[in-house]
């Protein structure tokens, strides 16, 4: 690690994970980004516990949430709130601590700091000031959901939360449609049904997984095409807790346009335009609207 302040701390602290009495080693001064459990408090790493115990201060989104973790493992490090609503006031105070050669641990309410939380500003400011910034990696709900989804994981795009207003949400989904990667989206329970309906309309029949309450007692992973998920969560399905939606990448475009035309001509000879479009879209993964447009063109050519 490099930075303005590299002196070894001369003191260490004791903490008591699961009733034991362990000494947390001294830390170099700087900002430590510490991942915390996304649900099950047992998922904290030994290094994370030692870092939290040895730090001079823990900066956290909600002190009430982090206090539960600290009390579980006998960590007495002082807590201070750092979130999007107080960052203008809290950030300079944290930087002042770092200037004094102290150690500050940054945590989010759950998971890895900076993933959909305001830690970026603090990290950027600490780097610009020349302080040591390092990470203590661990849980991430986005990666946990990706691994459980059963969808391609070699390339993925993390979107975070979709816009809450429908018009803006639909526009953003249209922009996401062409990204050649598995999509990862966060959503709240009250908006889940509406967002899935918009995702189904914009991304058609793509496979998806709704992952809720990961690592907790009532963990749920529901896998199905987007329209089926949208229908399920439009009803009275349980939507409480933290939710991650994982969506398959766009279909393989290697299906040639000439093959699409052949499939459409065959289907149009047997069924209605609507049914032909549905049949070919399902078989090829092409967007229904694109197949429909081509079906209209073929029907017109046949009529001529």
N, C-alpha and C positions, 0 to 999 in steps of 0.2 A: 504494500500500500504506500502511496505517496501523498504528501499534503503539507500544509503549513506547520501543523503541530504533530510531531511523531513521538513525543516523550512517552515512556512507559509509566503507567500509573503505579504508584507505590503502595496502594492499598487494595484490598480485595474484600468481598462481602460473602457472607454465608446465607444460604437459602435452604429450604427444606422440601424438595419435591417428594410427594408421597410419603411424608413422615421421616425421611432421611435428613441428615445434616451434611450438606456439601458446600465446599468453598468454591466460589466463582472466581476464576483467575482474573488478575488485573488486565485491563484493556488499554490499548492505545487510544488517545483522544480522537474523536471524530464522530461522524454520523453513521449509525448502523441501521440498515433497513431490515427489520426482523419480521419474517412471515409467522403468522399465528394460525391456529386451527380455523377451519371454515365451519365447524360445528362440534365435532367431538374433541373435547379438551385434551384427550390422550394423544392427539396427533402432533403436539408440540415437540420440537426436536431438543435434544440435550444441549446442543450449542445455543439454541435460542433461549432456553431457560438460563444458561450461564450468562449470556449477554445481557438479558433483561435484569438479572440480579446484580451484575457488576456495573451497569450504567449509572451515571449520576442522575439521569432523568429519563423517563419514558414519555414521548410525545405520542398522543393517541387521539383518534377521532372522538370517542366517547369514553370518558374516564370510568363510567359505570360498567361498561362492557369489559374494559381491560382490567379493572379491579377484580372482577370475578376470576380471571385467569391468574392474576398475581396472587390472590388469596389462596387459590387452589394449590399453588406450588410454593407458598411461603416466601414470596418476593416482596420486599418492602421498599423498593425503589420509588421515589416520588413520581407522581403522574401529573402531566399537564395536557390540557386540551389543545389540539391543533386540527382544525377542520376548515372547510371552505368559507364558513361564516365568520371566523375569527383570524384567518391567516394573516391579514394585514397587520394586526396587532401582535399576534403570537410569533410570527416568523422572525422579526428582529430580536426578540428575547431569546429564541433558540440559538440564533447566530451569535449572540453575545456570550452564551454559554460555551459555544464552540471556540470563540475567540479566547476564552479564559482557559482553554485546554481541557475542557470537560468532555465526557462521553454522553451522547444522546442517542437513545434507541427510538426509532420511528416505527410505529405499528399502525395497522388499520384495524377496524372492528373485527375483520375476519379475512384470512388469506394473506396474499402478498401485497405489501404497500405499493402505492402508485397505480395499481390496477383499478380504475374507476374510483380513485380517491384523490384528494388534492395534494398529495405528497410531492408531486413534480416540482412545484415552485420552490419548496424548501431544498430539495436535492439540487436543483439548478443554482440556487443562491449559495449553497454550501460549496459546490464545485467552483463557482466563480470566485468565492472568497479564498480558495486554496485549501479548504479543509479536506481531510480524509473522508471519503464516502465508500462504504463497503456494504455487503449484503449477507444476511443469514437466511438462505433460501428455505422454502418449505411449501406448505399447502397453497393451492390455487384452485378456486372453484371452476375457472374456465378450463384448465387442463384436466381436472378431475372429470368434468362433464364430457370433454372431448374423448377421453379414454374409455368412458362408459357408453358412449353413444353408438359404437359399432360402425361409425362413419369414417371415411378416409382421414387419416391424421398426418399424412406426409406434408400437407400444406394447408394452413388454416389462417383465417382472418378474424381478429377479435374486434367486434363493433362496439361492445359495451351496450349502453341503453339506447334503444330506438327513441325518436322524438315522441313525446306524449300526445301531441295533437295529430289527428288522423291524416290530414292533408300532408303535413311535413313527414309523417311516418311513411306514407305511401310513396312519396317522392324519394325518400332515402332508400326504401326497399328496391325501388326501380334502379337506383344507382348500384346497389349491392348485387343485383342479379347477374351481372357480367363478370364478377370477380371469380377467377378460376381456382377456388379454394373452398374448403369447408368453412361455414360461417358460425361464429359463436356470438350469441346475443344474450344480454342480461334483460330481465323483465320483472316487474312487480306483479303480485297476485291480482290486484284489481284491474290491471291492464292486459293480463295474459290472454284472455279470450279475444279481445279486439285486435291485439297484435298478431295473434296466430291467424285470424281471419284475413288480415291485410297481407301477411306473409304468404298465405295460401293463394290469394288473388294475384300477388306479384311474382311468386316463384313456382306456382302451379303444383305439380305432383311430387316435388322433391321429398325424399325421405328426411325425417328429422327426429330429434329426441328432445323431450322436455324433461329436464333433470331438476328435481326439487328436493330441498332439505338434505343435500348430500352429506354423508357421514353421520347423520343424526338418526334417531330412533325410527322416524317415519320416512326414511329415504325412499324416493320414487323416481324411477326412470321409465318413461313411457315412450316407446318407439313406434312411429307410423308415418305415412305420408302426411304432409302438412294439412290437407283438407280434413282428414280424419281427426287429427289432433285439434284442429280449430273447432270441429263439431263437438268433440268431447268436452273441451274447456269452455264452450259456450253455454253449457248446462250448469249443473250444480256441483261439478267436480271440485275437489279440494285444491285451493290455490295459495294457501298460507305458506310462508317461509321464503327462503331465497331460491330464485329460479334462474336456470341457465337453459337457453334453447340452442341446440346444435343442429345445423342444417347442411345437408349434402351439397357438394359443389354442383355447378351447372352440368348438365348431361354431356357426355362425350360427343363432340361435334364431328366425329369421324364418319357418322352416318351421312353419306353423300346426299346432296339434294336430289339427284336422279333416283336414288333408292327411296327417298321420301315420296317422290312423285309416283313411283311404281306402286308403293304400298297404298297411297291415297287412291289411285285409279282402281285398284283391286277392291278397296273398301267401299268406294263410291258406287261400284257396280252392284254391291250387295245391300248397303244400308244407307240411311240418310246422311246428309252432310255433317250434322251434329254428331252422330254416332261414329262416322268415319274419322272425324277429327279426334274424338276421344280415344278411339282405338289406336290411331297412329301416334298420337302424343304419348300415350302410355307405353307403347312399344319402343319408342325411340328416345323418350325423355325430352323431346323438343317442347318448347313453350306452346301451349294450346293456341294462343293468339296467332303465332307464326304459322302453325299448321292450318289453322282456319283460313288465314289469308291465302295460303297456297291452294287450299281446297276450292276456294271461290274462283281463283284464277283458272284452275283445271276445269271446273264445271263450266266456266264461261267459254273456254277453248273447245270443250266437247259440244257445247250448244251451237258454237259457230260452225 
